[in-house]
């Protein structure tokens, strides 16, 4: 998890409407799926989750300095769906 805890409001947020995250692993992996979790509307203090990610892409990099990686998939997080959603690797 890239956040310190699971309490509403205590999250790792992007400034603005776009951003990126690089996760460095200790060894090369071949992922089969990715999961993304956001609090449900019922736990949101405002009753909405407009801050939840919507469209996102995942790239595989050989190292953190690589400018262009291999596209592993383009996805859409469904704000009406389950809080924890799984997305299979498309490539």
TIMAR-239373 format. One record per residue (C-alpha): x negated, z negated, y; residue number from 1; residue in three letters. Coordinates in Angstrom, 2 decimals. Each point is the difference from the previous one (the first is absolute). Layout:
% TIMAR-239373
[node [X Z Y] NUM ALA]
...
//
This chain:
% TIMAR-239373
[node [0.00 0.00 0.00] 1 UNK]
[node [-1.27 0.81 3.49] 2 UNK]
[node [1.95 -2.83 1.56] 3 UNK]
[node [-0.66 -3.76 -0.06] 4 UNK]
[node [3.43 -1.04 -1.32] 5 UNK]
[node [3.52 1.22 -0.65] 6 UNK]
[node [1.89 -1.85 2.74] 7 UNK]
[node [2.08 2.16 2.38] 8 UNK]
[node [-1.94 0.75 3.16] 9 UNK]
[node [-3.40 -0.76 -1.55] 10 UNK]
[node [-1.09 3.51 -0.76] 11 UNK]
[node [-2.73 2.49 0.68] 12 UNK]
[node [1.49 2.41 2.52] 13 UNK]
[node [-1.09 3.27 1.59] 14 UNK]
[node [0.05 0.33 3.77] 15 UNK]
[node [2.24 2.94 0.89] 16 UNK]
[node [1.77 2.35 -2.36] 17 UNK]
[node [-3.01 1.25 -1.98] 18 UNK]
[node [-3.04 -1.52 -1.63] 19 UNK]
[node [-2.26 0.04 -2.99] 20 UNK]
[node [-1.60 -2.38 -2.44] 21 UNK]
[node [-3.11 0.44 -2.12] 22 UNK]
[node [-0.36 -2.21 -3.07] 23 UNK]
[node [-3.49 -0.11 -1.49] 24 UNK]
[node [-0.10 -0.71 -3.73] 25 UNK]
[node [-2.96 -1.23 -2.03] 26 UNK]
[node [0.17 2.96 -2.37] 27 UNK]
[node [1.54 3.46 -0.28] 28 UNK]
[node [3.56 -0.01 -1.35] 29 UNK]
[node [2.58 2.61 -0.90] 30 UNK]
[node [3.33 -1.41 1.22] 31 UNK]
[node [3.28 0.96 -1.62] 32 UNK]
[node [2.34 -1.56 2.59] 33 UNK]
[node [0.16 -1.98 3.24] 34 UNK]
[node [2.39 -2.76 1.00] 35 UNK]
[node [1.17 -0.94 3.45] 36 UNK]
[node [1.96 -3.15 0.81] 37 UNK]
[node [1.85 -1.04 3.16] 38 UNK]
[node [2.37 -2.90 0.55] 39 UNK]
[node [3.67 0.87 -0.61] 40 UNK]
[node [2.45 0.22 2.89] 41 UNK]
[node [1.63 -3.22 -1.18] 42 UNK]
[node [-3.21 -1.97 0.71] 43 UNK]
[node [-0.75 1.69 3.31] 44 UNK]
[node [0.66 -2.23 3.05] 45 UNK]
[node [1.57 3.01 1.77] 46 UNK]
[node [1.92 1.31 -3.02] 47 UNK]
[node [-1.89 3.29 0.13] 48 UNK]
[node [-3.33 1.27 -1.31] 49 UNK]
[node [-0.79 2.71 2.52] 50 UNK]
[node [-3.66 -1.08 -0.22] 51 UNK]
[node [-0.15 1.04 -3.66] 52 UNK]
[node [-2.14 3.04 -0.72] 53 UNK]
[node [1.84 3.26 -0.53] 54 UNK]
[node [-2.15 3.05 -0.70] 55 UNK]
[node [-3.45 -0.65 -1.42] 56 UNK]
[node [-2.74 1.89 -1.79] 57 UNK]
[node [-2.69 -1.27 -2.37] 58 UNK]
[node [-3.44 1.59 -0.24] 59 UNK]
[node [-2.85 -0.65 -2.39] 60 UNK]
[node [-3.46 -0.27 1.57] 61 UNK]
[node [-3.45 -0.12 -1.53] 62 UNK]
[node [-1.07 -2.39 2.76] 63 UNK]
[node [1.44 -1.52 3.18] 64 UNK]
[node [-1.87 2.44 2.24] 65 UNK]
[node [1.45 3.14 -1.57] 66 UNK]
[node [2.13 1.80 2.60] 67 UNK]
[node [2.26 1.90 -2.39] 68 UNK]
[node [1.03 -1.36 -3.34] 69 UNK]
[node [2.07 1.34 -2.87] 70 UNK]
[node [3.73 -0.24 0.67] 71 UNK]
[node [1.55 -2.07 -2.79] 72 UNK]
[node [3.56 0.13 1.32] 73 UNK]
[node [2.38 -0.04 2.95] 74 UNK]
[node [2.81 -2.53 -0.20] 75 UNK]
[node [3.01 -1.47 1.80] 76 UNK]
[node [0.80 -3.72 -0.11] 77 UNK]
[node [3.80 -0.42 -0.33] 78 UNK]
[node [1.08 -2.77 2.39] 79 UNK]
[node [3.32 -0.18 -1.87] 80 UNK]
[node [-1.73 -0.36 -3.36] 81 UNK]
[node [-1.68 -2.89 -1.76] 82 UNK]
[node [-2.63 -1.99 1.96] 83 UNK]
[node [-2.70 0.93 -2.56] 84 UNK]
[node [-0.18 3.75 -0.64] 85 UNK]
[node [-2.32 1.90 -2.31] 86 UNK]
[node [-1.30 3.50 0.69] 87 UNK]
[node [-1.73 2.05 -2.74] 88 UNK]
[node [-3.13 1.98 0.76] 89 UNK]
[node [1.15 3.58 0.64] 90 UNK]
[node [-3.32 1.80 -0.58] 91 UNK]
//
